[in-house]
Amino acid sequence: MLNDFFLIFFWWVLVCGLGTVFLPLTLRLFGKFFDRGYAFSKIIAILVVSYLVWLWGSLKILPFTPQTIWLAIGLAAGANFYLFRKNQKEIKKEIKNNWKIFAFEESLFFLALLFWAYIRGFQPNIQGLEKFMDYGFINSILRSRFFPPADMWLAGKTINYYYFGHLVTAVLTKLSGIDSAITYNLMIASLFAFCFTAAFCLGGNLVFTLTKKKKLVVLSGIFSAFLLNLGGNLHSLYWWLKNKNFSTYWYPDATRFIVQKFGAADNTIHEFPIYSSVVADLHGHFLNLPFVLLFLALLLTTIFHRKITLPLCCLVALLLGCFYMTNTWDFPIYFLVFGLVILYFNYLKSHGLIGETIIQTAKTILICLFLTILFSLPFHLNFQNISQGVASVDWHSPLWMLLVLWGFPLLISLSFFTFSVVFKNKLQKIDNFILILLGLSWLLILIPEFAYVKDIYIHSHQRANTMFKLTYQSFVMFSLSTGYIIVRILTALKQKLLKFLLVTCYLLPVAFIFVYPYFAIRSYYGLKDYQGLYGLNYLEKFYPDDYQAVIWLKQNIDGQPIIAEAVGESYTDFARVSANTGLPTILGWRVHEWLWRGSFDEAGKRTEIVREIYESKDLIRSKQLLNQYQVKYVFLGNLEKKQYPQLQEEKFEKLGEVVFFSGETKIYQLKR
């Protein structure tokens, strides 16, 4: 545990150092915030540095090396030093006047990082669900010189997925020099810490527009941080009312609650950040959360400053471009948020919805869209979208089930909508910003009740992905708005009885919302046997010979030569070599390749080819197939022998030589 603490501390120092480099830019962007946006300095840092590294690698200008990363940091440091010199007196004054809140937020970040890293230490295994996929992306990127990176599960192809968030993880991994089997878990903890401090900053600054009372601002920020990162929905209340106890409560049910009970199954997904933190899949929607919070903070500072500058528009466009490359669904959602906020901003400037308002809004939106496409153009040129348009849904969610999921946001929204009507002459600019977030959040909940984006999911899962990706962002915007709404309403009301009734109505659902992480964390992690942050412990325990082979490959093989290993189904331990090393294999999880490519043709063909490579007695044919896919190493372990019972091992002795063996596991290097 002590060694893990030193790793966590080193990781924190590294990330904190990056944030410090970008502090002058952060202070310039968020000068109106009560904390000057300090919590966002780290997020801006990893965004800019990772983007520069990705851009140079995508244009084949500079390879993905530690030296390239340090060059990006150096250039960023130079630009920030220029800002510092240009505004030296103001920045020194800002630091002197705000060092206490900076120290407080830094402490929050470190404690949140330490807390979730400690939780992960009870179950650090990079195994189960889709961890192989995420870890494989990271390892493939780490081995890449240029981008797009090689697809570790379809040799000869590049990743046809949204990989920028995984690249951010790879950048921090290469910069730190820590094993990716550890940084995977450190990144999970970092996302929790990034989002906790960013939500604190956003929630606190929303209330800062109402009052300058520091205690209330800080408490509101803390509440927003807890609600976004540790809050669930009212499924726990539903369970308690139904069962009168929590003895058999199963936490994933809160994310798969809407199921058609009669007739064909309507399987849906409606996750939220604490579930992402618990199950620890490094998916795009989770990796993008810090950038989403930065985006919303930039919109808020736009309203604070009452002007839209070109540098701010460029940063917004950069974020939207990275949204597309990290979690594409977030791009249209927040592009719409941006458009509505700009429309409202221009409406205020023009004192009405007149032609000038429309023209200025369209101009800003088009400039932003052009820059967004420009910033992400190398990704677009190498990516094939597999969506097949939009279709009408066959099922609708029962109203009572929607109330279980969204009952508390409904209570908060109705409270604020009522407040907005009653106090319509006293509404502030931030009130209308919150109304925009609430209105769009409900729109995102309603869309999957009528339409879905067509993909490869089967009929009974038709709207699962659409509901998942849209409502995840509803949860984010509701969580950030709730603290402000409660404070806004309670400070505006004069009647003590009405205040008491409202507080009572809010406290009951909040109590059940915060019950969720208790059951989720205890169920997944157990909290009895601390194992450390190394994510390959399971491999050493259950596949000790394969583990030794994987370590040998990681330590002795440079570049990305192609390997052959057994093909298996998704969510299994197959493709463990390619996932854990980043070395491309002929075919990994074939259903996932189907999902990423939009067709099973190639995956189906390669499934039989791999079988033939392992089972065919025809030496010439086997050599031909191996050469066709430029295979350099053949892996033979327990899973290969299990999957291919007629495996012809003696054939590989003629085609190559054993370069590694441990127990029953061997690696053959083929002759050329």
Residue, then its C-alpha position, 0 to 999 in steps of 0.5 A: m500500500l505504501n508503494d501505491f501511495f508513492l505512485i499516487f503522489f508522483w502522479w499527482v505531482l505530475v498532473c499538478g505540475l501540468g496545471t501550474v504551467f497552464l495557470p496564466l491561461t486559466l486565470r485569463l479565461f476565468g477571471k470572473f470566477f470566485d476561484r479563478g477557475y483553478a480546478f480547470s488548469k489541469i484539464i486545460a493542460i492535458l487537453v492542449v498537450s494531448y491535442l498537440v501530440w495527436l496533431w503532430g502524430s496524425l500529420k506525421i510531423l513528430p512521432f509519439t515519444p516522451q520527447t514530443i510530449w515534453l516539446a508540447i509542454g515546453l511550447a505551452a510553457g512558453a506561451n503561458f510565460y508570455l501571458f504571465r509577463k504581459n499580465q505580471k502584476e495582475i496574475k501575481k495579485e490574483i495568486k496572492n489574493n486567492w492562494k487559499i482557495f487554490a490550496f483548498e481545491e488542490s487538496l480536494f483533487f488530491l484527496a479525491l484522487l487518493f480516495w478512488a485510487y484506494i477503492r480501485g486497489f481492492q479490485p484493480n483487475i483490468q478484466g471483465l466488461e470492456k476493459f480489454m478493449d479500453y486497455g488494448f486501445i491504450n497499449s496500441i497507442l503507446r506502441s504507435r509512432f504515428f496516428p491513427p493507431a493500429d487496431m490491436w484486434l484487426a491486424g493491418k487496420t487502424i482503430n475505427y473508434y473514438y480513441f482521443g480519450h485513450l490517447v490522453t491516458a497514453v500521453l500521461t502514461k508515457l510522460s510518467g514512465i509508469d506501467s500502463a497496467i497501473t496508469y489504467n487505474l490511476m486514470i480512473a481515479s484521476l477522472f473521479a478527481f478531475c470531475f469532483t473538483a471541476a463540479f465543485c468549481l462550476g457549482g460554486n460559481l453558479v451560486f457565486t452569481l447570487t451571493k458572495k458568502k463564501k461558506l454558501v458558495v463552497l457548500s454549494g460547490i461540494f454538493s454539486a461535486f457529490l451529486l455529479n460524482l457520487g449520486g444515483n437515481l431513485h431506483s434505491l427508493y423504489w427498491w426500498l418501497k418494494n422490498k422494505n430492505f436492501s439485503t438483495y439490492w443489486y446496483p447495476d439494476a439502476t442503470r438497466f431499469i427500463v425493461q418491457k415486461f411483456g412481449a419483446a424485450d426493450n433493453t435500455i441503458h441509462e448510466f451515470p458517473i458513479y456507475s462508470s467510476v465503479v465498473a472502471d471501464l475507460h470508455g469515451h463517455f467517461l474519459n470526456l467528462p472533464f472536457v465536458l465540464l470545462f466546456l460548460a465552464l467556458l460558456l459560463t465565463t462567456i456570460f460572466h464577461r458578456k463578450i465572445t472573443l476569438p480565442l474563446c471561440c477557438l478553445v470551444a471549437l477545440l473542445l467540440g473537435c475533441f468531443y467528436m474524437t472522444n465520444t461523438w455523441d457529446f458533439p451534437i449535444y454540446f454544439l446545441v448548448f453552445g448555439l442556444v447560449i450564443l443565441y441568448f447572449n446575442y438576444l441580450k445584446s440586441h435587446g430582442l430576437i431581431g435580425e441582427t441577433i440571428i445573423q450574429t448567432a449564425k456567424t459565430i456558430l458557423i465560425c465555430l463549426f468550421l474550426t471544429i471540423l478543422f481541428s479534428l480533420p485528421f480524425h475525420l479523414n481516417f474514420q468511417n462512421i457506421s451509423q445508418g440514420v435515424a428510425s422511430v422506436d418500437w417501444h416507449s418507457p412506462l411513465w412510472m419507470l421514467l419517474v424512478l429514474w428522473g423523479f428528483p430532476l423532475l422535482i427540481s425542474l418543476s420547482f425552478f420552472t414555477f419559480s421562473v414564472v412567479f419571479k419572471n421580472k427578477l430573473q438573472k442571466i444565470d437563471n436563463f442559462i440554467l433554463i437552457l440546460l434544464g430544457l435541453s436535458w429533458l429533450l435528451i430524455l424525450i428523444p429516445e422515447f420517439a427515435y433512435v440512431k440505427d447501429i448494429y444492435i439487435h432489435s430488442h436493444q434498438r434504443a439502448n445506445t441512444m438512450f445511454k449517450l443522451t441521458y448520461q449528459s442529462f444527468v451531468m447537466f441536472s447535477l450541476s444545476t441542482g445546487y444553484i436551483i435550490v439556493r436560488i429558490l430558498t434565498a428568494l422565498k420569504q415564507k419560512l413554512l414554504k422554505f421548510l416544506l421545500v427543504t423536506c421535499y428535497l432531502l428525502p430523495v437526496a438521501f436515497i440518491f446518496v445511498y447508491p454508492y454505498f451499495a455499488i462500491r461494496s458490491y464491486y470492491g468488497l473492501k476487504d482485501y487490498q490488492g494494489l493498483y497493478g491491473l494484471n494480478y488476475l492474469e498472474k493468478f489464473y494464467p501464470d504462464d500466459y502472464q509471463a509470456v505477456i510480460w516478455l512480449k512487453q519488455n522485449i518486442d518493439g514496434q507492433p509486429i503482428i501476433a496470432e492468438a485464439v479468437g473468442e467472443s466479447y467479454t471473455d478472456f480471449a484476445r488477452v495477449s493483444a489487449n495486454t501488449g498492444l500487439p495487433t492480432i489477426l482477430g480479437w473480439r470479433v463482435h466488437e470488430w463487427l460493431w466498429r466496422g459495421s459489418f461481420d464479413e471481415a470478422g467472420k472470414r478471419t475467424e475461420i482463417v485463424r482456426e485454419i492456422y492453428e488446426s490445419k495440417d497443411l504446412i504450405r497453406s498455414k505458411q501462406l495464411l501467416n504470410q498473408y497477415q504478416v504474422k511474426y509471432v504465434f502464441l500457444g497457451n491454454l486458451e488456444k488449446k481449448q479453442y482449437p482442440q485439433l491444434q497442430e503444434e509440431k507445424f509451428e516448430k517447422l515454421g519457426e522457433v520457440v523464443f519464449f516458454s513457460g509451463e505449457t505456454k510458448i511463443y513461436q517466432l516465424k522464419r521469413 
